[in-house]
Amino acid sequence: MEKEKRVQLEAQGWKVGSVEDFLGLTPEESALIEIKLALSKLLRQRRREQMTQAELAEKIHSSQPRIAKAEQGDSSVSIELLVRATLATGATPLDIGQTIASVRTTVD
């Protein structure tokens, strides 16, 4: 956010902060969310190039609605499912690792 805009909002009584501050997330929780979102995006991109959600679901013995949730970053989807589904699109462990490594985090 631009400094000038922030000053204006605070002058009007608004509290300005990050999502992490608002939700009270630890750096680890924030990093986990960012990793899951990055994996969801990778899955969606790779799956769209190759097959339908239903085809992927059949391939990994899941359901189409579950694949849709995985691609949307739904919090109920495990990292395990994201990784299994992404591997089923032909991604390598290196592809997945690079995606995780690209996530900017503030965890020390």
Backbone hydrogen bonds, N-H to C=O, Kabsch-Sander energy under -0.5 kcal/mol:
donor,donor_aa,acceptor,acceptor_aa,energy
6,R,2,E,-2.3
7,V,3,K,-2.5
8,Q,4,E,-2.2
9,L,5,K,-2.4
10,E,6,R,-2.7
11,A,7,V,-2.3
12,Q,8,Q,-1.2
13,G,10,E,-1.5
14,W,9,L,-2.5
16,V,14,W,-0.6
22,F,18,S,-2.3
23,L,19,V,-2.8
24,G,20,E,-1.2
25,L,20,E,-2.1
30,S,26,T,-2.4
31,A,27,P,-2.3
32,L,28,E,-2.3
33,I,29,E,-2.0
34,E,30,S,-2.2
35,I,31,A,-2.4
36,K,32,L,-2.5
37,L,33,I,-2.3
38,A,34,E,-2.1
39,L,35,I,-2.5
40,S,36,K,-2.3
41,K,37,L,-2.1
42,L,38,A,-2.2
43,L,39,L,-2.6
44,R,40,S,-2.5
45,Q,41,K,-2.5
46,R,42,L,-2.6
47,R,43,L,-2.9
48,R,44,R,-2.2
49,E,45,Q,-1.1
50,Q,46,R,-0.6
50,Q,47,R,-1.3
51,M,47,R,-3.0
56,L,52,T,-2.1
57,A,53,Q,-2.6
58,E,54,A,-2.3
59,K,55,E,-2.1
60,I,56,L,-1.9
61,H,58,E,-1.0
62,S,57,A,-3.1
67,I,63,S,-1.9
68,A,64,Q,-2.5
69,K,65,P,-2.1
70,A,66,R,-2.3
71,E,67,I,-2.5
72,Q,68,A,-1.3
73,G,69,K,-0.6
73,G,70,A,-1.0
74,D,69,K,-2.5
77,V,74,D,-1.7
82,L,78,S,-1.9
83,V,79,I,-2.8
84,R,80,E,-2.9
85,A,81,L,-2.7
86,T,82,L,-2.1
87,L,83,V,-2.7
88,A,84,R,-1.9
89,T,85,A,-0.6
89,T,86,T,-1.0
90,G,87,L,-1.9
91,A,86,T,-1.6
96,I,92,T,-2.0
97,G,93,P,-2.8
98,Q,94,L,-2.7
99,T,95,D,-1.8
100,I,96,I,-2.3
101,A,97,G,-2.8
102,S,98,Q,-1.4
103,V,100,I,-1.4
105,T,103,V,-0.5
